[in-house]
Amino acid sequence: MDSVQVDAYLRRLGAEYPAEPTVEALRALHLRHLRTVPFENLSVHLGEEIVLEEQRLWDKVVGGGRGGFCYELNGLFGALLTALRYEVTLLAARVYGDGGRLGIPYDHMALLVRTADGGDWLADVGFGAHSHGPLAFAERGGQVDPGGTFRVVEAGPDPAGERGDLDVLRDGKLVYRVEPRPRVLDDFVSGAWWHSTSPRSHFLQSPVCSRLTEDGGRITLSGRRLTTTAADGVRQERELDTDADVLAAYRDHFAIHLDDVPSVPPVSRL
């Protein structure tokens, strides 16, 4: 990522160029990313190809003013942090589903970030509702965050896992299992394909677009349902009646300008 692209990315975030790659600067960038770049799966419902290449991700998120899901958002954020002189490692993770079952390999991407002032941090701007700031990677106690109380702990026995894997918990509930081994962007192509095509993928069930709000709450458009959750947990929901209302919601709440309303794609059951 060259200096022109970095400057444009920081303008997209409304963030200043950090003087040093410190943890405080990382926290500020992490929070601005969650507030300005939505977690969304709209490409799946608009028939757009998802390509895990840095330039294509920049074109979509920065040039096109869009969001994306984990591989896109964390992949591009990791490239930005690298350009800002952080040491960044891509990590694979598997998300816990119903009944405590782990998802597919390369189910999720997170970032291990080393700062100039010491310490390793688990950053994640691509999970939707999660921690507002990076988590201390080596800390095994509770980490209080506006998004909840998080813990990063040694994973329990699992024949599908490996020694050294870590579980991330939010308010005592398992969220995902991280494999602390370096990966590259190409490693996640199979996961992106599965989430974009499999009838078992929850991304195919409905278009979703969500971001953190300035007051620490969250706004989400799922299909035609617009949900606003305040920082204190109070929720307001309403159904949008027309296509024009849906397109206006994407524009007004997420700064995403679409010509057509995303639709649920037909899925092969083979």
Summary of the structure (lengths in Angstrom):
residues: 270
radius of gyration: 17.9
end to end distance: 40.2
largest distance: 53.0
contacts: 818
relative contact order: 0.14
helix: 31%
strand: 27%
